Amino acid sequence: MTTAPAALSPEHARLRQLATVGLILGVFLNALESSVVSTAMPSVIADLRGSDLYALPFAVYMLSATVTSPLWGRGSDIAGRKKLYLTGMALFLIGSALCGAAQSMGGLIGARALQGLGAGALLTISLTIVGELYELQERAKVQAFISGVWGISGLAGPLLGGFLTDTLSWRWTFYVSLPFGVAAFVMVLRYLRETGERRPAQLDWLGAALFTVGSGLTIWGLELKIWPLVALGLAVLAAAVFLEARHPSPLLPMQALRERVPAVAFAGNFLGGAAYFGVIAYLPLYAQGISGGGATSAGAILTPMLVGWTLTSILSARLMKRVPLSRLAQMGFAVLVAVFLLLTFTVHAPLWITSVLGFVVGMGMGFSMLSLLLSAQQAARPGELGAVTSGVMFARQMGGALGVAVMALLIGAAAIHAGGTELAEGLRRAYFLALGLVTVALAVTLTLRPRAGAGVTGA
């Protein structure tokens, strides 16, 4: 179990606050980069003449960030948080500079891979450090604030990307992250005192390699809809789990996954991620194909979901003083069950109705995701906080990748191209799948019971 930090002197409290500002700046630039670049991509493609490679800069970035996050998390348990965070930030900044200077699509794709490699460290290690710097109540506030920063970045990024592209150049959508990243690097370097106890151990390199390759093949196969590649990736992942279960220092916290609270947190994030990210990938099609709106309508339907998630994460940090984390997670999934059920009846409704329901979907995610992450961190054994945190985040991302692919099959390519009633009925099938996923997640979280004292989740 994680232990609460000792009482701090005023000077140490000041240093901790400044280090936290640096970490939040890092999260801000990570989120900003994820959203600002999308607006500039049409200009990038026109300039570098790579329309046939349009999806690869996104896919490569997401792939490298997702599959390396468990490596960063477990590595920080062994080698230290500060050292690996600064390494990840340096890689991200170098990758950003190379993206802005790219003269070909091949160069841009390679730089995005390097940038994603660094991005895999930023959020995972930031949340892990916060888990060690703060007691539960303060940690919830900081992590809710991080969610708010992520939300603000997601909303502002497209506008900033459009402004920079129109007034300067698409290259500045990559360069804009450099001053934030340098400031974050300096603040963490100067003010962060190494957190946690390092545990001398030898990482299971074979298991880690198999896990990384298997995850990469699975996600890449899903992105490209090459199902034999997906099957191969899942087989390699199975082999990795077999080896990891027998190694004393595995990449994944195998011992923690045998305990109820971390296992429920992993399962809840996987199922919730599949439902949420699987649906939001196709909601813009609803706005444009069913409601007849353009890009503005697509943004209008996604923004309420992001706002709902952000606001409810902040609210959860306050409620947990009186409500156990297990109850917050259950409440979040109960909300998701109710709203996805309603969405199955509103596929032909006006856009504003789906936007309102989308806000409630975001609320359900805000309650459930933050509380499950905090529960897993509270239950983490000494020396496993990084692995547990990164594992929870990876479960959510992998669930999202699987959800997008499976919902594409349910909706159908013909419905996506046809739009109208056919697309609406395809989206209804996707909502039914999401309903099933969050219903299972609710059932899983109901196995948790609160211990004495609010804000604590028991097994």
Helices and strands as residue ranges (DSSP letters): H 10-48, G 51-53, H 56-79, H 81-101, H 105-133, H 136-167, H 172-175, H 177-191, H 205-224, H 227-244, H 254-257, H 260-280, H 283-285, I 286-290, H 295-319, H 325-343, H 351-379, H 385-411, H 413-418, H 420-445, E 449-450, E 457-458
